[in-house]
Amino acid sequence: MPKLPHVSGAEAVKALERLGFEVVRQKGSHIVMRRGAAGCVVPNHREIKTGTLAGVLRQAGVSAEEFISQL
């Protein structure tokens, strides 16, 4: 698995949108995204820690390579 980059919440949302995810709703600083049956919650922070980003990608069912290619 390649090393995950430091990205903001907005950058992560844009990359996931390019992968086919849609924003379903937002409550506070948490954005809920969905693609079919797969969904994830992205924290809308200035910088997402790499462990948190790995968890978001696991939730979404997206590999790190796919995510990095869409940044």
Sequence and secondary structure as in RCSB ss.txt:
>XXXX:A:sequence
MPKLPHVSGAEAVKALERLGFEVVRQKGSHIVMRRGAAGCVVPNHREIKTGTLAGVLRQAGVSAEEFISQL
>XXXX:A:secstr
      B HHHHHHHHHHTT EEEEEETTEEEEEETTEEEEEE  SSB HHHHHHHHHHHT  HHHHHHT 
